[in-house]
Amino acid sequence: MDPNLQLIKFERTDVWREGKWLDLWSVVHFLSGVSVAFSFYLLHFGALASVALAFVGLVAYEMWEVIVKIEETPTNRFMDVVVGMTSFVPAFFIMAPRLTAQQFAYAFVLVLLVNILSSMIGWRASQKAAELQKRMRQRYESERKKLLKQKTHLKERFKHGHRF
């Protein structure tokens, strides 16, 4: 391969792209922390078990993202867990105990629905971006092959003394 023809890295520019530390997905992780806190509070798991399970669950989710090859920086993966735990703790220890049963039900349903909806919107946008990336790579490779073919053809013409 010609060193002058390096592969160009496709860089996403949509709002759902992965950030170095935080990104729009951080909102989803924040809402997930609240959703998990409300779930564990509702199930009466107890404080220590709830905190431990939430932490393990958030870390396990980040490990799953690695397995399914969702590209993120290590700092972003770390911050996803931090954001989830940062929303879990006050939701579990401060917010949930102070709400009436009706307020709790409304808050839980609202947070869960916004969490699910934002996750679906983000996933769809990410899939569109992945498809665009695939098409751009195919187009790039096609154009690259054409240029390499032209380069070879011009070298041959020059080698045989043809004028341009």
Backbone as a ProteinNet text record, in pm:
[ID]
protein_1_A
[PRIMARY]
MDPNLQLIKFERTDVWREGKWLDLWSVVHFLSGVSVAFSFYLLHFGALASVALAFVGLVAYEMWEVIVKIEETPTNRFMDVVVGMTSFVPAFFIMAPRLTAQQFAYAFVLVLLVNILSSMIGWRASQKAAELQKRMRQRYESERKKLLKQKTHLKERFKHGHRF
[TERTIARY]
84.4	0	89.4	50.6	123.9	110.2	222	212.9	144.3	139.6	72.7	-78.9	-127.2	-271.5	-315.6	-312.4	-349.4	-501.3	-547.2	-690.4	-737	-847.2	-904	-1000.9	-992.5	-1082.5	-1211.2	-1322.1	-1453.4	-1483.7	-1519.1	-1550	-1694.6	-1770.9	-1911.6	-1926.7	-2028.8	-2054.3	-2196.2	-2270.2	-2407.1	-2405.1	-2517.1	-2522.1	-2510.8	-2533.7	-2527.1	-2389.4	-2291.4	-2157.7	-2100.1	-2008.4	-1944.4	-1844.3	-1847.7	-1755.6	-1638.9	-1537.9	-1419.9	-1454.1	-1529	-1567.4	-1718.3	-1792.2	-1937.8	-1995.3	-2117.6	-2185	-2335.1	-2413.6	-2558.6	-2604	-2525.5	-2557.8	-2546.6	-2474.7	-2462.8	-2600	-2687.1	-2823.8	-2896.3	-2877.2	-2939.3	-2885.2	-2755.3	-2697.3	-2747.3	-2765.6	-2820.6	-2961.7	-3045	-3183.1	-3187.6	-3093.3	-3086.5	-3056.6	-2967	-2936.2	-3059.2	-3138.4	-3262.3	-3362.3	-3376	-3470.5	-3435.2	-3306.6	-3261.8	-3285.4	-3257.2	-3279.4	-3426.2	-3515.3	-3658	-3700.2	-3646	-3679.6	-3635.9	-3511.4	-3459.5	-3530.5	-3566.7	-3640.3	-3777.1	-3841.8	-3973.9	-3968.2	-3858.1	-3842.6	-3787.1	-3755.6	-3705.5	-3580.9	-3483.3	-3360	-3269.9	-3287.1	-3199.7	-3086	-3030.1	-2932.2	-2804.9	-2739.6	-2611.2	-2627.3	-2727.4	-2751	-2785.3	-2864.8	-2904.7	-2784.8	-2700.3	-2582.2	-2489.3	-2466.4	-2377.3	-2433.6	-2561.7	-2623.8	-2625.5	-2650.8	-2650.9	-2511.6	-2410.8	-2273.3	-2235.4	-2262.2	-2230.3	-2308	-2433.5	-2514.3	-2461.7	-2422.1	-2368.1	-2234.9	-2151.4	-2022.8	-2048.3	-2140.9	-2173.4	-2225.6	-2303.8	-2354.3	-2239.6	-2143.4	-2026.9	-1946.1	-1937.6	-1867.6	-1943.4	-2075.7	-2157.4	-2131.3	-2119.3	-2090.8	-1957.6	-1860.4	-1731.7	-1753.1	-1830.3	-1855.1	-1923.7	-2020.9	-2093	-2023.5	-1903.6	-1815.2	-1870.3	-1927.5	-1963.9	-1836.7	-1792.6	-1665.4	-1680.6	-1603.8	-1599.9	-1459.2	-1426.4	-1297.6	-1308.8	-1197.3	-1202	-1256.4	-1223.4	-1273.8	-1425.6	-1481.4	-1625.6	-1693	-1634.6	-1691.1	-1692.4	-1581	-1570.4	-1677.8	-1691.2	-1788.1	-1932.3	-1958.5	-2093.9	-2133.5	-2040.3	-2066.5	-2079.3	-1989.8	-1994	-2126.7	-2169	-2295	-2412.8	-2413.6	-2521.8	-2528	-2413.1	-2409.9	-2440.8	-2398.7	-2424.2	-2573.4	-2647.5	-2792.8	-2862.4	-2803.6	-2863.6	-2869.8	-2757.9	-2747.6	-2850.9	-2859.5	-2961.9	-3105.1	-3124.7	-3260.1	-3304.7	-3213	-3246.9	-3258.2	-3162.8	-3155.3	-3231.3	-3251.4	-3313.7	-3449.9	-3454.1	-3577	-3687.5	-3658.1	-3760.8	-3826.4	-3749.7	-3814.3	-3904.8	-3882.3	-3959.3	-4085.9	-4101.2	-4218	-4335	-4454.6	-4573.5	-4582	-4666.3	-4680.6	-4722.4	-4813.4	-4859.5	-4747.6	-4676.7	-4565.1	-4456.8	-4431	-4329.8	-4368.6	-4493.6	-4541.2	-4528	-4571.5	-4560.5	-4414.6	-4330.3	-4188.3	-4122.2	-4149.9	-4090.2	-4129.8	-4258.9	-4307.1	-4248.4	-4247.4	-4195.1	-4046.3	-3966.6	-3822.3	-3797.5	-3869.7	-3852.2	-3889.3	-3998.7	-4040.1	-3941	-3894.4	-3796.4	-3666.5	-3629.4	-3508.1	-3520.2	-3630.1	-3652	-3659.7	-3735	-3750.4	-3616.4	-3539.5	-3410	-3313.6	-3320.3	-3236.5	-3272	-3400.5	-3444.6	-3403.9	-3421.6	-3383.8	-3232.7	-3156.3	-3010.4	-2963.6	-3024.7	-2985.9	-3016	-3132.3	-3168.2	-3070.8	-3038.4	-2942.6	-2805.6	-2765	-2635.4	-2633.6	-2745	-2752.7	-2747.6	-2814.6	-2808.3	-2665.4	-2597.9	-2459.7	-2368.6	-2392.4	-2310.6	-2331.4	-2455.2	-2484.4	-2419.2	-2425.8	-2359.6	-2209	-2153.1	-2009.4	-1973.1	-2054.2	-2030.2	-2033.7	-2135.5	-2145.5	-2028.1	-1987.5	-1874.3	-1745.1	-1725.7	-1606.1	-1606.2	-1722.3	-1732.2	-1702.6	-1758.3	-1733.6	-1585.7	-1527.9	-1386.2	-1299.3	-1327.6	-1248.6	-1263.9	-1384.7	-1408.7	-1328.1	-1334.1	-1258.3	-1107.9	-1065.7	-924	-871.8	-950.6	-911.8	-901.4	-997.1	-992.4	-864.9	-831.9	-711.2	-584.1	-579.4	-462.9	-448	-562.2	-560.1	-510.3	-558.7	-513.2	-363.8	-319.8	-178.4	-91.7	-132.9	-58.9	-56.7	-169.9	-180.1	-87.6	-87.3	-1	146.8	180.6	320.5	364.4	275.9	307.1	325.8	239.2	251.5	381.7	413.7	537.2	659.4	651.1	761	789	687.9	702.8	722.3	739.1	771.8	655	535.5	420.1	413.2	368.8	351.9	210.7	199.8	70.8	3.1
-116.9	0	123.9	221.3	346.5	422.4	461.2	531	666.7	722.9	852.2	840.3	718.7	695.6	625	697.2	640.8	633	539.8	528.4	648.1	703.8	817.1	763.8	814.3	772.3	853.7	783.6	847.2	895.6	1021.5	1075.8	1121.9	1065.5	1100.9	1242.9	1310	1445.8	1461.9	1352.9	1363.2	1384.7	1429.3	1461.4	1337.7	1219.1	1097.3	1030.1	1094.6	1034.5	1021.1	927.6	903.3	1014.3	1066.3	1171.7	1114.3	1197.2	1152	1127.2	1217.1	1202.7	1186	1282.9	1282.8	1306.5	1264	1283.4	1276.6	1279.8	1276.3	1145	1039.2	911.4	922	1021.7	1041.9	1070.9	1137.1	1162.1	1028.9	937.6	805.3	732.6	740.4	675	740.2	871.3	942.2	892.3	888.5	842.1	694.9	616	474.4	460.9	545	542.5	571.7	669.7	703.5	589.1	532.9	422	301.7	269.6	156.4	187.1	310.4	348.2	331.9	379.9	367.2	221.2	142.1	-1.2	-70.7	-47.6	-112.8	-63.1	64.7	118.6	52.5	38	-25.2	-171.7	-239.5	-381.1	-403.8	-297.4	-304.2	-391.9	-371.2	-449.1	-411.7	-295.4	-249.1	-166	-80.5	18.2	-45	-127.2	-183.8	-272.4	-358.7	-446.7	-364.4	-260.4	-177.5	-105.5	-46.4	24.5	-74.2	-189.5	-289.8	-341.2	-374.2	-424.6	-318.5	-194.5	-86.6	-72.2	-71.2	-56.9	-173.9	-294.1	-413.8	-411	-370.7	-364	-261.4	-145.5	-42	-85.1	-147.2	-197.6	-310.3	-399.7	-510.4	-457.7	-350.9	-292.9	-240.1	-174.6	-124.4	-240.7	-350.6	-469.4	-527.1	-526.5	-573	-486.8	-353.9	-263.7	-300.3	-343.4	-386.9	-512.6	-606.3	-732.7	-709.5	-617.8	-591.6	-484.3	-448	-358.5	-217.2	-161.8	-20.9	54.9	139.7	208.6	328.4	326.9	436.7	447.5	566.3	582.2	523.6	479.8	429.4	533.8	660.7	765.5	777.5	757.8	764.9	646.7	529.1	411.3	434.4	487.4	516.8	618.5	724.5	828.7	779.6	684.3	628.1	565	494.4	433	541.3	639.4	748.1	824.1	856.8	929.9	846.9	718.9	631.6	624.2	610.1	604.1	740.2	846.7	981.7	1013.1	957.9	978.1	873.9	755.3	648.7	688.3	733.1	758.5	859.9	981.4	1073.2	1028.1	959.8	912.7	806.7	718.4	609.7	659.6	742.9	781.7	910.1	998.6	1127.6	1142.7	1122	1149.1	1046.9	919.6	815.7	816.4	825.8	822.8	943.5	1053.9	1176.4	1188	1102.1	1110.5	1031.6	1082.2	1003.9	889.1	793.5	678.6	723.4	819.7	868.2	944.6	1031.3	1105.1	1008.2	907.8	808.4	736.8	696.4	625.4	714	839.5	931.2	954.4	981	1008	885.9	768.5	645.2	622.3	633.1	611.2	716.5	842.1	949.2	928.5	902	881.7	759.6	652.7	530.7	552.7	621.7	647.5	738.6	844.2	933.4	857.3	771.9	689.6	597.7	527.1	433.3	508.6	617.9	696	753.6	811.6	868.1	758.1	642.7	530.1	485.6	478.1	436.6	538.8	666.4	771.9	768.1	755.7	750	627.5	513.8	390.3	401.2	456.1	472.6	567.1	676.8	772.4	707.6	627.2	559.4	457.9	388.7	292.1	362.8	477	555.4	601.8	647.1	693.7	578.6	460	343.7	306.5	315.7	285.9	389.6	515.1	620.5	597.4	560.7	531.6	417.7	315.4	201	244.9	323.5	372.3	463	548.4	638.8	559.3	456.1	372	301.2	250	183	280.3	400.7	501.6	541.2	557.3	592.2	484	357.9	247.7	240.7	263.6	261.9	372.7	492.2	604.7	581.4	524.1	494.6	395.8	293	194	257.5	345.8	415.6	498.8	571.1	655.1	571.1	460	372.3	316.2	283	231.9	339.6	461.6	573.4	600.1	591.7	614.2	510.6	384.7	276.9	298.5	335.9	359.9	474.9	582.9	696.8	660.7	581.3	536.8	455.7	367	284.4	370.7	466.2	556	635.4	683.8	761.7	672.6	551.1	453.9	423.5	417	385.2	509.5	624.7	745.8	815.1	784.4	852.8	994.2	1084.2	1221.8	1237.4	1338.1	1364.4	1478.6
0	0	0	-74.5	-83.9	48.6	112.3	241.2	230.7	112.2	95.4	94.4	76.6	73.1	201.6	310.1	439.5	451.1	532.8	556.1	638.2	598	668.7	773.4	895	1001.9	992.7	989.9	988.6	1129.1	1141.7	1273	1275.1	1366.9	1377.7	1429.2	1380.1	1425.1	1479.6	1491.1	1541.9	1693.4	1749.4	1892.1	1981.3	1927.8	2007.5	2000.8	1937.6	1929.4	2070.1	2084.2	2213.4	2243	2362.6	2404.2	2481.3	2504.8	2579	2726	2786.9	2927.6	2942.5	2891.4	2901.1	2762	2742	2613.9	2639.5	2534.7	2552.2	2616.8	2597.3	2662.1	2814	2863.6	3008.3	3069.1	2991.4	3038.3	3058	2964.9	2976.8	3100	3122.3	3240.6	3369.3	3367.6	3482.8	3512	3408.6	3425.4	3465	3415.6	3454.1	3602.6	3653.2	3796.6	3880.1	3838.7	3910.1	3897.2	3778.1	3756.8	3843.3	3847.2	3929.6	4077.4	4119	4259.2	4297.3	4212.2	4241.4	4244	4151.8	4148.6	4276.7	4317	4436.9	4562.4	4565.7	4680	4688.3	4574.2	4567.9	4611.8	4577.7	4611.5	4752.7	4824.2	4962.9	4975.5	4886.3	4891.8	5009.2	5064.6	5170.8	5111.2	5194	5146.5	5091.3	5169.5	5126.6	5002.8	5003.7	4888.8	4764.4	4781.2	4667	4605.7	4689	4638.5	4567.9	4629.7	4569.7	4437	4434.7	4311.4	4200.8	4238.3	4138.1	4077.6	4161.4	4112.7	4021.3	4066.6	3986.7	3854.7	3859.3	3738	3638.7	3686.9	3597.9	3537	3616.2	3564.5	3463.9	3496	3404.9	3271.6	3276.2	3152.4	3066.7	3129.3	3054.3	2996.7	3068.6	3017	2897.9	2905	2792.4	2670.1	2689.5	2577.5	2510.7	2589.8	2533.4	2448.8	2500.7	2431.1	2296.4	2292.2	2167.2	2083.2	2124.6	2048.7	2030	2136.6	2136.2	2171.8	2079.4	2096.6	2189.3	2296.5	2393	2447.1	2493.2	2559.8	2699.9	2757.8	2895.8	2993.6	2970.1	3059.4	3049.3	2929.5	2912.7	2983.2	2971.3	3040.3	3191.7	3242	3385.1	3426.2	3347.5	3380.5	3369.4	3280.8	3272.9	3406.5	3468.4	3599.2	3705.9	3702.9	3800.9	3791.3	3669.9	3650.5	3700.2	3668.1	3714.2	3866.4	3930.3	4077.3	4139.5	4072.1	4122.7	4125.1	4032.4	4034.7	4122.7	4131.8	4213.2	4360.5	4414.6	4559.7	4608.9	4552.2	4604.4	4574.9	4462.2	4430.9	4531.7	4569.6	4662.7	4806.7	4850	4991.4	5024.6	4928.3	4959.2	4892.3	4761.8	4687.5	4717.7	4696.8	4711.5	4851	4960.3	5091.9	5120.3	5053.2	5080.8	4997	4899.1	4811.1	4868.5	4846.2	4882.1	4782.1	4810.5	4720.6	4580.3	4573.2	4443.1	4371.2	4442.9	4383.5	4334.7	4417.3	4381.6	4251.9	4242.3	4122.4	3998.5	4009.5	3896.3	3857.7	3956.3	3929.6	3866.3	3919.8	3869.5	3723.6	3694.8	3558.5	3464.1	3506.3	3421.7	3391.6	3495.2	3475.1	3386.7	3412.8	3334.8	3187.6	3162.5	3024.2	2951.2	3017.4	2954.9	2929.5	3022.9	3007.8	2885.9	2876.9	2765.2	2633.3	2630.4	2507.3	2461.4	2551.6	2512.2	2467.9	2530.7	2488.8	2346.6	2318.3	2185.1	2078.5	2108.7	2013.9	1989.8	2097.2	2085	2008.4	2034.9	1965.4	1815.7	1783.7	1642.3	1572	1637	1578.6	1561.6	1657.9	1649.4	1535.5	1514.5	1405.4	1270	1260.6	1136.4	1110	1214.7	1199.4	1158.9	1214.1	1178.1	1031.3	984.5	843.9	752.8	791.3	714.7	710	822.3	828.9	733.5	730.4	641.7	494.9	458.6	320.2	283.7	377.9	352	332	411.6	395.8	261.1	221.5	91.4	-21.9	-14.1	-116.2	-118.1	-1.1	9.1	-55.5	-22.9	-79.2	-230.7	-280.7	-424.3	-492.9	-439	-496.4	-484.4	-374.8	-352.7	-457.9	-484.3	-586.2	-723.4	-756.5	-885.3	-896.9	-790.1	-793.2	-804.9	-734.8	-744.4	-885.7	-946.4	-1083.7	-1179.7	-1163.3	-1246.9	-1226.5	-1102.2	-1070.7	-1141.6	-1133.6	-1198.7	-1350	-1405.5	-1549.7	-1591.2	-1514.9	-1547	-1534.7	-1434.5	-1418.4	-1539.3	-1586.1	-1702.2	-1827	-1845.7	-1961.5	-1954	-1835	-1817	-1840	-1791.2	-1802.7	-1950.8	-2032	-2172.6	-2259	-2195.6	-2269.1	-2333.7	-2294.3	-2351.2	-2296.1	-2376	-2331.6	-2275.5	-2193.2	-2130.5	-2194.6
[MASK]
++++++++++++++++++++++++++++++++++++++++++++++++++++++++++++++++++++++++++++++++++++++++++++++++++++++++++++++++++++++++++++++++++++++++++++++++++++++++++++++++++++

